[in-house]
Structure formats: structure tokens, C-alpha cells
């Protein structure tokens, strides 16, 4: 939501004022970009914002007020977001990387609004122009503080901090101001990496040069913080391994924090991963998620494995009962968090949500609950992507098929021969096929993909639920 300014209003309900002004701002950005500020009328704006012409004067006094509200909207996103993405980050170089990448993401999403401010800020009254410039000064100070911290720790050489903060910000702004020349030649991610390379290698002594992100190794998730729900399954463990390889920070929510797992990778001492146990935080609820985000820092990507990671066959009656309960718990948690994400879509991260349906082996635990969880993952993806898309959120679903278990398992050895008859590729998938798909959906390379249901199944001939058990 937008903060309430000193722009006069006849409405006393402040929450309604925030809501309507955001509605007006989003409509104004679109209208001014299409028609230009001077040609657009308040009558046009009222129609685009789905308000009556008379009603719009309850929230703004004229078009000039809207320019300032656009400024508040954009800078609110920037300043609040910078606070979130650097929370709990001790390394100032990492702070700088996250700040630059976040700035690019906001610049990319709000490019039309930035251009409007660039062209029309001069029409503001002195009072509001002063506030706009003060906000920009506060914005630049965020970069200055990080640069000063880098100098104090000997990570970069002494420099003119105020000048370099402006140079960094100027290079970021060029993504919008020079987009006519840049778009189609480089991506926002490429541009962010080039700026970081220029800044770090240009300011760092030659004998202590820092590795440029994306140069020697594909760090496609560098600077991202990813939340993994139900992180104790075999598929989730493979996903964790892939995301860590991409240089992401992970907050892993699981029932028990184990020192060993079926997936043959040890995570317990990895500094990029922090485990959060349901024994300490209780079940995964919006309140638990908020608590973890406040403690660990803003979450960029949310990944939820709705499965069990079953490897046993045949299951006992108790296994069937327990699996049904766990399926229900995970689906309920995903539904509750989806409502939370929708409610806060305009003001909070994550920007990406990925639902991982149960892998196919889970159907042999409890077919009815399996199909319910599968359908739930697809429904959540479609509904959440539709409603949160206008806020720039990307929501996708991955459906794993029959994947080879990391170690020989009873279910794989007993069922594979008849299963292969139903798969076009005539082989089981690799667990890395699933992990790499989730890694791709977590990275900037998938920035225009949302609402998709991706089958990592090798093309099963029949409908997903129809292979005979």
C-alpha cells in the first residue's frame, strides 16, 4: 500500500485513501505513458481508474498531485525493498550486490513511472519538489553507507563516496533512460552484473580483485534468498542442492533438522542454508513465515514441495494413513500462504512462487490424497498467477514424474519395468531434471514465465492419474 501524503483529501478513512490513491497511480502511469501528461485529462484518468469523475477529487486536487503520488509509489517500493533485501546481510559487498540487483528489478517493473517522473517532476510545487529531492538524497545515502562500510573493512579502496554512489545510481537509471538503445541487446540481469563487475573491479586493488558474478561460474541465483517449504523430502533435497549451486541463500522449513538425509548431499554445515524446524516454529502458517522472513531477511522466491518423497513399496496401512495426513497438512499450508501472498502482493516479496507437485512415486502411498495435492498445486498456480500477475509476481508449478531415486529403492526396483511402458522416453527421469527446472524458474531467465504447469515426466501416455497401480 501507499503511504498517506500531506496532499489534501476529503476522505477520513486512511486505509481507503491508500487503496484509492494506489488505484489512481497505477491507472495514471498507464494513461500518461500512452497519451502524455498534458493531453490526459482527469476524466480520462477517472475512467481508467474505474472511479467517477467527481469521486477522483476526493483523493487528489489535480494532475500535479498525481505526479507526486507516482513518486511516492515508486520510491516507497525502492526504499522499503532495499531495507528488506539487505536485512540480516553482514557482508557489505553482498549488500551492494543485492541492492544493485533489486534496483534493476524495480526499474524494470516501473520503467514507465520512472520516465514520467523524469519528464514531469519540474511541474511540482516547490514543497513537493523538495520532498522528492529529499527522498532521492535518502535513497543515495543507502548506497553511500554500504560503500563506506566496504572502505572501512578494506574491501574497496578509498574513494569519493558521494560521487560513486551517484555514479552507480546513474548507471542503474540508464536502464530506463537509455532503454531505446539497450533493450534487445542485454537483459536487466546482464546489466546488473556488468555494473557490479565495473564497480568491484574498478575500485578493488588489482591483487585483490573480486570474482565478477556470472563470469567464471554460472551463479544464476546470486543474491536471491529462497524459502523452501517441506524441505525434508528427497525431491526438496535435490532442489536445495541446485539452488545452493546457483549461489542462493536458503531458508529451509522442515519437520526435523537432520544431520543426514537419503539424498546423498550434506547441507547441515553449509553457510548458505539455514534450517527452521516446525518443532520450534509450529506448523507452517503465515505467522511462522513472517517470523522467519523477519529473522532471515526478505524472501525473493518461495518453493513448496507438496509431496512426500516416497521410496517404499508396498506401503503399510499406517503409511497410507500418515501420508494422507501429511498431504493434507502441506496443501492446507500452501493454501493459507497463497492467501497471505495475495493480500500482500502490492507491498511484499516473494516475487516468485513455485509449487512442486508430489513426485509420481507418492501415488502409491495414498492415491486419493496424491491426486488432491496434484490438483491443488495446479489450481493454486493458476489462481495465484492470475491475481498477482498485475503486481509483477511469477507463479508456476512443476509436476515431477517417475524419477530415479538417489539410492536403489524398493519402489523403483519393483515397479520400473511396467512403468517404462507408459513413458515416451522409455526411461526414468533424473532427479536433477526436477531440480534444474525449479532452478530455472527461480532465476531471472524465466522472468516472463508465469501461470505455467511444467511436466517433468518424459511424456506419460495416459492422463497423469490413470496408470494402473
N, C-alpha and C positions, 0 to 999 in steps of 0.2 A: 504493500500500500504506500501511497504518497504521504509525505509529511504535510501537516497543515501549515500554510504560509500565512503571512500577515495580509495577503490580498483579501479584501473585504468579501463577506458572504452574508446572505440573509438567513442562512440555514444554521440552526444551533446544534444539530446532530453532527458532531465532528467526524464520526465514522462514515456517515453518509457523504459528507463533504469530500473526504479522502477518496471514497469509491467513485463518486461522480466526476471529480477532477481527473482521476486516472482515466476514466472513460472518455472524457473530453480530450485529454492529452493524446491518447492513442489514436483517436479519430483525427485530431489536428495534424499529427505527424504525417498521416497518410494523405490528408487533404492538401496540406501546404506543399508536400513533395510533388503532388500531381498538378496543382493549379498555381502554385506560388502563393506566398503570404498575402500579397497585396490584392490579388484577384479573388481569393477565397473570402466568402462572407460568413458572418456568424449564422446566418440562416442555413448556408451550406453545412457549416460545422454542426449545427443542431441536428440536421437530418442524418449526418454521418455518425453522430454520437448517439442517435436514437433518443433524443431529448426534444421537447417542444422548444420553439424559438424563445418564448418568454421564460421558460424554465432555466435556460442556459445562463441568464443574467443573475440567477440566484447564486451562481458559483464563480463567475468571472465578470469583471467590469467591461472588458473589451478584448480585442485580439492581442494587444500588447501584453496583457496579463498572461495570456496563454504561452507566449514565448518564455516568460519566466517560469511558468509551471513545467514546460518541457525541460528547461534547465534543471529544475528541482528533481524531476523524474530521472533524468539520465545520471546526474551526479549522486542522487540517492543510491542508485544501483551500483555506481562505481565505488563510492566511499564505504558503503555497508559491505559490499562484496570484498573489497581489499582487506577489510578487517577480518572477514571470515576466512579467506584463503590463507592468511598469514598467521592465524591463531594457532598456538601450540607449535610453531616452527621456530626453532632456536637458531639455525644456521642462516645468517643474513644473505648469503649467496642464493640459497634455496628460496628465501623470501622474495628476493629480486626476481628470480625466475618465475615464481608463481604470480607475482604482481604483473609482470610483463604479459604473461600468457592470459591472465584474467582480463587485463585491459584490452587485449586484442579480441577476446571473445565478446566483451561488451561493445566495443567499437564496431565489430562485425554485425551484431544484432541491432544496434541503434544508429547505424550509419546515416539514415535519413534524418534522424533527430539531430545528430551532430552537425550535419550540413546546415540545417535550419538555424541552429544556434550560431554557427559561423557567419552566416549571411545576414542575420537579422537581430543579433544581440544589441547592435548600436541603437536600435529604436527604443530600448528600455529607458525608463525614467532613471535618473541618477541614483536614487535609493536602491533600485533593484539591480542596476548595473554594478554598483558597489558590492552588493551581496554576491552576485555571480562571480566577480573577480576575487572576492574573499574566499569563496568556495574553491576556486581553482588554485589559489595560494595554499589552502589546506591540503588539497589534492597533491600538489607538488611536494609539500613537506613530507608526505608519506615516503616518497622516493628519496628525499634528502636524508631522512632519518636512517633508512636502510643503507645508503651509501656511506654515511658517517660511521655506522656500525661496522661495515666492511673495512673501512680505513683503520678504525680503532683496533681491529683484530689482525691487521696486516694482510688482509685478503686481497685488497687492491691498493695501488699506490695513492698517495695524497693527490687530491685534485680540487678544482673549484666545484664544490658540491652543488651549489645552486645552479650553476651553468649546466653541469652534466645531468642534473635532474630534468632541466628543461629540454636538453638535447634528446634524452631518452623519450620523454613525453612527446616531443616533436616528431620523432621517428615513428612512434606509435600512431600519432594523429595522421601521419601521411597515408596510412592505410585507408582512411576515409577521404582525405583531401586530394589524394592522388589516385583514387581508385580507378579513374578513367584510363590510367596508364598501367596499373598493376594487375587488375583483375584479369584472369585468364592466363596469366604468366606465373604467378606464385599464389600459394594458399596463405591463409592467415597464420597457420602453424609454421610454414616456411619462413614467413616474415618475422615472426616472434623469435625463431631460432637464430636467424641472421642477426637480429638486433642484439640478442644475448651474446652471440659469438663476437660481434663487434665491440660490445661494451666490455665483456670479461677479458678478451684477449688484447683489447686496446688499452685497458687500464692495469692489467696484471703484468708484473715483471716477466721478461721473456723466460727466465729459468723456472718460473712457477706458473706457466700458462695452464689454464683450466681446459678440460676437455669440453669441446663445443657440443651441446645436445644434438643428437641425431647424426654426428659425424662418423665416429668410429663404430658405434653400435646403435641399433635401432631402438632408441628409447621413446617409443611412440606414446607412452603414458607418463612421461616425465612431468612431475609437478602435480599430478592428479591424486586425490585422496578418494579411495573406493571403499564402500561399505559392502561386506559380504554377509548376507543373512543365511542362516543354516549352513555354516561353513565347515561342518564336520563330516560331510559326505565325501565319497570318492570323487564324483564329478566336481564338487566345490574345491577339493584339494588340488585337482589339476588346474582349475581356473585360477586359484591363488598363485600357483607356481608361474603361470603365464603372465599374470598381472605384475608380479614382482619382477619378472624378467624385463617387463616394459618400463620398470623404474617407478611404479606407483607405490604410494603409501596405502596400507590396507588396515581397515578396522574390521575384524572378523568376529561375528557374533555366532556363538555355538553353545551347545548344551554343556559340554565339558571341554576344558582345555587339556589336550592330551600331549604327551611328550613323544608319542609315536602314532603313526596312522597307517592304514592299509596302503594309501598312496605313498610310494617309496621316496618321499622328499621330506626332509625335516625342516619345519618352519619355526620351531619354538624359540630359537635364538636369533632369528632374522630381525635386524633393527627396523626394517621397513614394515613389519607386521606387528600389530597389537591385537591380542585376543580379549574379547569381552564375553564372560560366561553368563548364561542365563541363571546359573546358581547365585550369582551376585546381583544381577540386574533384573531378575524375574523374566517373564515371557517377553517376547519382542512386541512392544507396543509403541505408539507414537511418543509416549513419555520417555521410554527407555532409549529410543532412537535420538530424541532431543538431548538427553543427558550425555550420550556417547559423543554426539556431534559437538556439544559444548566442551567436552573434555578433550577430544582428539583433534578438533578443527572441522571446518566446513567440509561437507561431503560433496564431491563432484559427480560420482557415479554410484548408483545403488544397484546391486546384483542380488537376486533372491533365487536360491535353488529350492524348488518346491518338492523335490524328490527325497528318496531315502538312500540311494546308492546301494541297493540290494545286490548281494552276490550269492545268496543261499538258495538251494532248491532241493527238495520241496520245502515250503515253509510249514512250521507247526501252527496249530490253532492260535497259540499265544502270539506268534509272529504276525499272523494275519490281523489279530485284534490290535496289537501295538502299532502296526503300520497304519491302520485306519485312523487311529488317534493322532499319530504324527502328521499324516497327510492333512487332517482337519486343522491341526494347530498351525501348520505352515500357511495354509490357504487363508485362514482367518487373519493371521498376522499380515499377510500380503494385502488383503482387502482393507484392513484398518489403516495401514500405512499409505495405501493408494488414496484413501480419503484425505489423509493428512497432507500428502503431497499436493493434491488438487486444491485444498483450502489455502495452501501457502505458495501456490505456483508462481505468483507475481513477485514474491519477495525473498524466496529462499531457494537454495540448491536442494537436491541434486538437479543437474541439467540432463542427466541420462539415467534411465531406469531400464534394467534388463531382467526379464523373468525367464528363468531356466526351468522348463517343464521337467517332470520326472523322466529319467532315462528309461528305456524300454524294459529293462530287466525288472523294474519296480512293479510292472503289471502283474507279475507272478506272485507278489506279496498280497495284493488286495486289488483285484481288477476294477471294482466299482469306485473305490476311493482314488485309484490311479486315473481313471477316466474323468472323474470330477476335478482333480487337480489339474489335469491337462486342459480341460475346457476352461477352468478358472484362469489359468495363465494366459490363454488366448483372449478371453473376454476382458481381463484387466488391461492387456496390452492395447486392444482396440479402443476401449473406452477412455483410458488414461491418455493415449496419444491424441485422440480427437479433442479432448477437453483441455489438455495442457499444451498442445501444439502452438496456440497463439502466443504463449509465453516463451517459446523457443525450446521447450523440453522435447527430448527424443526418447521414445518408449518402444522397445522391441522385445520379441520373445524368441527363444531358441528351443527347439524341440529335438532332444538327442534320441537317436535310435538305439540299435544294439551295438554298444561299444565294447571293445576288448577291455577286460578288467586288468589292472596293473599287474596282478599276480594271478596264476591259474585259479579258477573258482569253480565250485560245484555247478552253478547255473550255466556257466559258459561251456563247460565240458559236456554237460548232458543235453543241452538244447541247441547248440550251434548247428549241427547237421541239418535239421529240418528248418531252422530259421533262415539259412542261406538260400533256400529255395524261393523265399519270398522277397529277397533283396536283389535289385537290378545289378548292383556291382559285385554280387556273389562273394562278399567278404564282410566281416565285422568292421566297424569304424574304429579309428584310433581315438583315445580319449583326448589327445591333443587337437583333433578335429573340432571338438566341442570347445576346448579352452581357447583356441585361436579365434574362433568365431566370436566368443564373448570379448576377447581382447580387441578385435576389430571394432565391435560395436561400442566399446568403451573409449576408443581413440577418436581423434579429430577427423580421421579419414572417412568416418561414417556420418559426417555432420548433416547430411541431407537424407538420412535414412530414419524413418520413424513409422510406427504402426505396422511393422513387418513381422511376420511369423516365419522364421527360418528353420527349415527341416534339415537337420544333420543326420540323415537316416540312410543314405545310399539308395534312396528311392524304393520304399516298401511298396509292393504291388497293390496290396489291398488298403482300404482305409485303415487309419492308424490303430483302431481298436478291434480289428477283425481277424487278426492272426489267431488261429486256434491255440488255446493254451494246452 
